[in-house]
Amino acid sequence: MGTVLSETARDDQAGLDVIAIRLRQGRLRAVLIVLALLAAFSAWALIDGGLQLYLQRFFDGVTNGLLYGLGALSLVIVFKATGIINFAQGPMAMLGCYLALTVLDLGPVPVVAAIVVAMVLSGLGGAVLERVLIRPFDQNNHMAIIMVTLALFLGFNALAALIWGFHPKSFPSPFPQGAADAIVIAGARLSYQAIGTAVLVVATVVVLEAVLSRTRLGLAFRCVASDVERSRLLGIDIGRTVQFSWALAAAVGTLGACLIAPSTYVDPGFMNKILVYAFAAATLGGLDSIRGALVGGLLTGLSVSLVTGYLPGVGSELGLVVGFAVIIAVLQFKPAGLFGNRAMERV
Amino acid sequence: MTAEPLLRMRGVRAFYDGVEALHGVDLTVDAGEVVVILGANGAGKTTTLRSICGLTRTTGEIRFAGQDISGAPTSSIVRRGVAMVPQGRGTLTDLSVEDNLLAGAITRRDKDVAEDIATWYDVFPRLALRRHQSAGSLSGGEQQMLAVARAMMLRPRLLLLDEPSLGLAPVIVRDLFDVLTRVNRERGVAIVLVEQNAALALDIAQRGYVLEAGTIVLSAPADRLREDDAVRLAYLGY
């Protein structure tokens, strides 16, 4: 054997991963800056409005934020595998939510079971969608595919209106939702619905991370996310892997919609507003980072809740503006997001 | 068993966006053989390797292990036992060293994957030390070692290497070629080598082809190529 490469590296060289260390430092700095901003705003809010109001806004922000994170997650999954942003993700989740409603209408089914059925159906739907409407296009022509997702955005909204009408419907919560079903901390309500949602979202992320890091399909997904042509040389079927990502994203999106719906209402456009927040969350967290999606969602939710709750003149109707402001600020100062490696090039 | 070679290309033309880059290439590789492809930049060496893997649109006949693979998707060609180390390392830079090796065996269904990984860590101890680091953080030499180990994780019958020595220190290149020789001798893996370092490549190859502007202009045993005046002048530099 030769000399240089077979030679055992010295101990002090082992684990010396300069790039990873620098990346970690950069992330830490960015997260600290964001946290400092939030802390400063929170301090002012506490003095201005007192503990109870602040805690209430904080709980609301976290709950909504986790849901935005789930929406962001479904965007991130498809972006990682394909490099495109699926503008139809919101309407897809909305359709999934209607599916759950339809299952509930069919007979006395527990809400959770209806949601699971809807997730499975949307997963299958996502897979079919990828095969029929995405794969026929040149995968390197991102603009063409983004146009397809925009068309789907409009098409799905119209389809839902056609089938289920514009009349808003209410969606039952899988958790107890009465006035008394809450923990009260310093006068602020933390509902069981919020706690249950948080647990489900975190569990989803944990399961997803496990699937991606431990299964063969997950490894294929990470390979494709890293480099398509090199993955092809490993014998990976790119089409099937991308299809898996669409199915996964559709199922996650449906779960998100079904968890959001109890606190809003269901109509063909109800996920469009959420989609904007999910964009903000994904951009903030980094479009190619799963954990980033969750953190980005939390930060977006908190920002929206605190800004609309405290700043005079910014009512809840202007929450979307806060979402857009987050997107613009991130693109300006840290285009790759807090945890991302890939910057959004052009959309 | 027929006397058919492991790989046979006959009249292969390759196209990039409709432009023909290979004009009817004939090339064979026997099982367990090392074949080198020499040629100037743009002669079509990389295209030849890409054609074998189904990464380029081709016409003509490409047969591997007695079966027609022309026009087959890359994933099915790789599954038959063709591994390629593309130019510029070909590791998945976002993934850890260990995940790269696992990914190399992603099409395998047998239970020996962990054992094979241990074997390659023995061959390249530096990879073992950096197993949890991302491949992108490795040095050039380490990345090329990882690329070769990753390709070997497929347990290929044919290994295609595109300029493996590019950008590496001479002492590392020598090590790399030692390993390639061992892979060929001990495991019987046939190798097609595209290489600028013609002297080194001809040392480990049994036969060679010279490619010029998309056409094979010369095909001969390695020692004959080394003696050939034109080859010496153009590729060996003496």
HADDOCK unambig.tbl for C-alpha pairs under 7 A between the chains (distance, minus, plus):
assign (segid A and resid 1 and name CA) (segid B and resid 178 and name CA) 6.83 0.50 0.50
assign (segid A and resid 2 and name CA) (segid B and resid 175 and name CA) 4.77 0.50 0.50
assign (segid A and resid 3 and name CA) (segid B and resid 175 and name CA) 6.97 0.50 0.50
assign (segid A and resid 4 and name CA) (segid B and resid 172 and name CA) 6.26 0.50 0.50
assign (segid A and resid 5 and name CA) (segid B and resid 124 and name CA) 6.46 0.50 0.50
assign (segid A and resid 5 and name CA) (segid B and resid 126 and name CA) 6.87 0.50 0.50
assign (segid A and resid 5 and name CA) (segid B and resid 172 and name CA) 6.67 0.50 0.50
assign (segid A and resid 5 and name CA) (segid B and resid 175 and name CA) 6.84 0.50 0.50
assign (segid A and resid 6 and name CA) (segid B and resid 123 and name CA) 6.75 0.50 0.50
assign (segid A and resid 6 and name CA) (segid B and resid 124 and name CA) 5.42 0.50 0.50
assign (segid A and resid 6 and name CA) (segid B and resid 125 and name CA) 5.99 0.50 0.50
assign (segid A and resid 8 and name CA) (segid B and resid 125 and name CA) 5.79 0.50 0.50
assign (segid A and resid 8 and name CA) (segid B and resid 126 and name CA) 5.92 0.50 0.50
assign (segid A and resid 9 and name CA) (segid B and resid 126 and name CA) 5.90 0.50 0.50
assign (segid A and resid 14 and name CA) (segid B and resid 129 and name CA) 5.69 0.50 0.50
assign (segid A and resid 14 and name CA) (segid B and resid 130 and name CA) 6.41 0.50 0.50
assign (segid A and resid 15 and name CA) (segid B and resid 130 and name CA) 6.16 0.50 0.50
assign (segid A and resid 17 and name CA) (segid B and resid 133 and name CA) 6.57 0.50 0.50
assign (segid A and resid 17 and name CA) (segid B and resid 137 and name CA) 6.21 0.50 0.50
assign (segid A and resid 19 and name CA) (segid B and resid 137 and name CA) 5.99 0.50 0.50
assign (segid A and resid 216 and name CA) (segid B and resid 106 and name CA) 6.91 0.50 0.50
assign (segid A and resid 219 and name CA) (segid B and resid 103 and name CA) 6.81 0.50 0.50
assign (segid A and resid 223 and name CA) (segid B and resid 92 and name CA) 6.70 0.50 0.50
assign (segid A and resid 226 and name CA) (segid B and resid 92 and name CA) 6.01 0.50 0.50
assign (segid A and resid 226 and name CA) (segid B and resid 93 and name CA) 6.99 0.50 0.50
assign (segid A and resid 226 and name CA) (segid B and resid 94 and name CA) 5.85 0.50 0.50
assign (segid A and resid 227 and name CA) (segid B and resid 92 and name CA) 6.52 0.50 0.50
assign (segid A and resid 230 and name CA) (segid B and resid 90 and name CA) 6.11 0.50 0.50
assign (segid A and resid 232 and name CA) (segid B and resid 74 and name CA) 6.30 0.50 0.50
assign (segid A and resid 232 and name CA) (segid B and resid 75 and name CA) 6.07 0.50 0.50
assign (segid A and resid 233 and name CA) (segid B and resid 74 and name CA) 6.73 0.50 0.50
assign (segid A and resid 233 and name CA) (segid B and resid 75 and name CA) 6.94 0.50 0.50
assign (segid A and resid 233 and name CA) (segid B and resid 78 and name CA) 6.61 0.50 0.50
assign (segid A and resid 233 and name CA) (segid B and resid 84 and name CA) 6.63 0.50 0.50
assign (segid A and resid 234 and name CA) (segid B and resid 78 and name CA) 6.75 0.50 0.50
assign (segid A and resid 234 and name CA) (segid B and resid 103 and name CA) 6.89 0.50 0.50
assign (segid A and resid 234 and name CA) (segid B and resid 104 and name CA) 5.74 0.50 0.50
assign (segid A and resid 235 and name CA) (segid B and resid 74 and name CA) 6.61 0.50 0.50
assign (segid A and resid 235 and name CA) (segid B and resid 75 and name CA) 3.86 0.50 0.50
assign (segid A and resid 235 and name CA) (segid B and resid 76 and name CA) 6.69 0.50 0.50
assign (segid A and resid 235 and name CA) (segid B and resid 78 and name CA) 5.04 0.50 0.50
assign (segid A and resid 235 and name CA) (segid B and resid 79 and name CA) 5.97 0.50 0.50
assign (segid A and resid 235 and name CA) (segid B and resid 107 and name CA) 6.35 0.50 0.50
assign (segid A and resid 236 and name CA) (segid B and resid 75 and name CA) 5.64 0.50 0.50
assign (segid A and resid 237 and name CA) (segid B and resid 75 and name CA) 5.81 0.50 0.50
